[in-house]
Amino acid sequence: MTNRLLLQCLVAAVAVIAICGAFLLQPIPQDPAYHAFADDARWFGVPNFWNVATNLPFLFAGLAGLVRVQRLSDVMLGLHYRVFCIGVALVSFGSAYYHFDPSTPALVWDRLPMTVAFMALFAAVLMDRVSTQLGRALLWPLVAVGIASIAWWSHTELAGRGDLRPYALVQFLPMLLLPLILLLSKGGGLGAPFLWMSLGAYGAAKLAEHFDPVIFDATGVFSGHSLKHLFAALGAWWAIRAFQKSPARAL
């Protein structure tokens, strides 16, 4: 059995275990307290100004990525790259819309483009390091699964029995599998150093989000949630750079 086939089996096994484990849990509704962010200051007539304004880097990253499409290291990843960049750019609008007036219905538009970006990047890594055919075939099914996870969560919230489990899998399962894939397989089209930096920025974003009020109390200027946006946008930019030509392709 080849190393690639072993990796495919391992990725499939981890995914099946994670999915089965998630659905052994009770449905997870959206916590209404999620919308109570530490910084709700209004500036220039915009409520929750910094949580809205700090979404601009997503737009810059996504558009800059689309402009630099000629710099792709592997043209076969072009579709995945474009879908990822578009998803990142749309995060700016969806998240800004949500933070302007936070609510569970508005949160749908925050999370929807994020799932598109997550799934496009995951499919690209599968294509580059696990199986070219698998990564190519799974791009649109994975994007569809991401969108369906949001549709399911929204439907169950409206029915009074919210269930975030599919969305949680869409967000966190790739973050579990990506380090495993990077450690066990070499790729040609995606630069590992930038992918590791992207994962690190994602981890920093989740920490900042968790400590939202603590950071705001400590700084008096920026909240953890605003910093989360900046770290996440940086992570998206580093993921975009991973697609582009770099001397570190053998890692």
C-alpha positions in Angstrom: 0.0 0.0 0.0 1.4 3.4 -1.0 2.0 6.3 1.4 -0.8 8.3 -0.4 -3.2 5.4 0.0 -2.4 5.0 3.6 -2.9 8.7 4.1 -6.3 8.6 2.3 -7.4 5.7 4.6 -6.2 7.6 7.7 -8.0 10.8 6.7 -11.2 8.9 5.9 -11.0 7.1 9.3 -10.5 10.3 11.3 -13.3 12.0 9.4 -15.7 9.0 10.0 -14.8 8.9 13.7 -15.3 12.7 14.1 -18.6 12.7 12.3 -20.0 9.7 14.2 -18.7 11.3 17.5 -20.4 14.6 16.7 -23.8 13.0 16.1 -23.6 11.0 19.3 -23.9 14.4 21.0 -27.1 16.1 21.7 -28.1 18.9 19.2 -26.2 22.1 20.0 -28.3 25.3 19.8 -26.9 28.8 19.2 -26.1 30.4 22.5 -28.0 33.8 22.6 -25.2 35.2 24.7 -22.9 34.8 21.7 -24.2 38.1 20.4 -23.2 40.1 23.5 -19.7 41.3 22.4 -17.5 43.3 24.8 -17.1 46.3 22.5 -20.4 47.8 21.3 -19.1 51.4 20.9 -20.7 53.5 18.1 -18.4 55.5 15.9 -19.3 57.7 12.9 -22.9 56.5 13.4 -22.0 52.8 13.0 -22.9 50.6 15.9 -20.3 48.1 17.1 -17.9 50.0 14.9 -14.7 48.1 15.4 -16.3 44.7 15.1 -17.7 46.0 11.8 -14.7 47.8 10.5 -12.2 45.0 11.2 -13.8 42.9 8.5 -12.3 45.1 5.8 -9.0 43.1 5.7 -11.0 40.0 4.5 -12.1 42.1 1.4 -8.6 43.3 0.8 -7.1 39.7 1.1 -9.7 38.1 -1.2 -9.5 40.8 -3.9 -5.7 40.9 -3.7 -5.7 37.1 -4.1 -7.9 37.3 -7.2 -5.6 39.9 -8.7 -2.6 37.7 -8.1 -4.1 34.6 -9.8 -1.3 34.5 -12.4 1.2 33.7 -9.6 -0.3 30.3 -8.8 2.3 27.7 -8.3 0.0 25.0 -9.7 -2.6 26.0 -12.3 -4.6 22.9 -11.5 -5.5 24.5 -8.2 -6.9 27.6 -10.0 -10.6 26.8 -9.4 -10.1 26.0 -5.7 -8.0 29.2 -5.3 -10.7 31.4 -6.9 -13.5 29.9 -4.8 -11.4 30.4 -1.7 -10.6 34.0 -2.5 -14.2 34.8 -3.3 -15.3 33.2 -0.1 -12.7 35.2 1.9 -13.9 38.5 0.2 -17.5 37.7 0.9 -16.7 37.2 4.6 -16.1 40.9 4.8 -19.7 41.7 3.8 -21.4 38.9 5.7 -19.5 39.5 8.9 -19.9 43.3 8.7 -23.7 42.8 8.1 -24.0 40.6 11.2 -22.0 42.8 13.5 -23.9 45.9 12.5 -26.9 44.4 14.3 -26.0 41.0 15.8 -28.7 38.4 15.8 -29.0 34.7 15.1 -30.7 35.2 11.7 -28.0 37.7 10.7 -25.3 35.2 11.8 -26.2 33.0 8.9 -24.6 35.6 6.5 -21.5 35.8 8.6 -20.9 32.0 8.6 -22.0 31.2 5.1 -19.0 32.6 3.2 -16.7 31.2 5.8 -17.9 27.7 5.1 -17.2 28.2 1.4 -13.7 29.3 2.1 -13.0 26.5 4.6 -14.2 23.9 2.2 -12.4 25.3 -0.8 -9.1 25.3 1.1 -9.6 21.8 2.4 -10.4 20.5 -1.0 -7.2 22.2 -2.3 -5.1 20.5 0.3 -6.6 17.2 -0.4 -5.9 17.7 -4.1 -2.3 18.8 -3.5 -1.3 16.2 -0.8 -3.7 13.3 -0.7 -5.2 12.7 -4.1 -5.4 14.9 -7.2 -8.6 13.2 -8.4 -10.2 13.3 -4.9 -9.4 16.9 -4.3 -10.8 17.9 -7.7 -13.9 15.8 -7.4 -14.7 17.0 -3.8 -14.5 20.7 -4.3 -18.2 21.4 -5.2 -19.6 18.6 -2.9 -17.6 20.0 0.0 -18.8 23.5 -0.7 -22.3 22.2 -0.9 -21.9 20.4 2.4 -20.7 23.6 4.0 -23.7 25.6 2.7 -26.0 22.7 3.7 -24.6 22.9 7.3 -25.6 26.5 7.5 -29.1 25.8 6.0 -29.6 23.0 8.5 -28.6 25.1 11.4 -30.8 28.0 10.3 -33.8 25.7 9.7 -33.4 24.1 13.2 -33.1 27.4 14.9 -36.3 28.6 13.3 -37.9 25.4 14.4 -36.8 26.1 18.0 -34.3 23.2 18.2 -31.1 24.7 16.9 -28.4 22.2 15.9 -24.9 23.5 15.2 -23.3 20.0 14.9 -22.9 20.0 11.1 -21.5 23.5 11.1 -19.1 22.6 13.8 -17.8 19.7 11.8 -17.4 21.9 8.7 -15.3 24.4 10.6 -13.3 22.2 12.9 -12.8 18.9 11.1 -10.6 20.5 8.4 -8.6 22.2 11.1 -8.0 18.8 12.7 -7.1 17.0 9.4 -5.0 19.7 7.8 -2.1 19.4 10.3 -2.2 15.7 10.0 -2.0 15.9 6.2 0.8 18.5 6.3 2.9 16.3 8.6 2.4 13.1 6.7 2.6 14.2 3.0 4.6 16.5 0.8 2.9 18.7 -1.8 3.9 20.6 -4.9 1.4 23.4 -5.3 0.8 24.6 -1.8 3.6 26.0 0.4 3.6 24.3 3.8 5.2 27.2 5.8 2.3 29.5 4.8 -0.3 26.9 5.6 1.2 26.4 9.0 1.2 30.2 9.6 -2.4 30.2 8.5 -3.3 27.5 11.0 -1.4 29.4 13.7 -3.3 32.6 12.9 -6.6 30.7 13.0 -5.7 29.4 16.4 -4.9 32.9 17.6 -8.2 34.1 16.2 -10.1 31.5 18.2 -8.2 32.4 21.4 -8.9 36.1 20.9 -12.6 35.3 20.4 -12.7 33.3 23.6 -11.1 36.1 25.6 -13.1 38.9 24.0 -14.0 40.8 27.2 -10.7 40.1 28.9 -8.8 41.7 26.1 -11.1 44.6 25.9 -10.8 45.2 29.6 -7.0 45.0 29.4 -6.6 47.3 26.4 -9.6 49.6 26.6 -9.4 50.0 22.9 -9.6 46.7 21.0 -11.8 43.7 22.0 -10.8 40.1 21.5 -13.5 39.8 18.8 -12.1 42.6 16.8 -8.6 41.0 17.1 -10.2 37.7 16.0 -11.1 39.3 12.7 -7.6 40.6 12.1 -6.0 37.3 13.0 -8.4 35.4 10.8 -7.9 37.8 7.9 -4.1 37.3 8.3 -4.6 33.6 8.3 -6.7 33.9 5.1 -3.9 35.9 3.4 -1.3 33.4 4.4 -3.5 30.6 2.9 -3.7 32.6 -0.3 0.1 33.0 -0.3 0.4 29.2 0.1 -1.1 28.8 -3.4 1.5 31.2 -5.0 4.9 30.7 -6.3 7.5 30.4 -3.5 11.0 28.9 -3.1 9.8 26.7 -0.3 7.8 24.1 -2.3 9.7 21.1 -1.2 8.4 21.3 2.4 
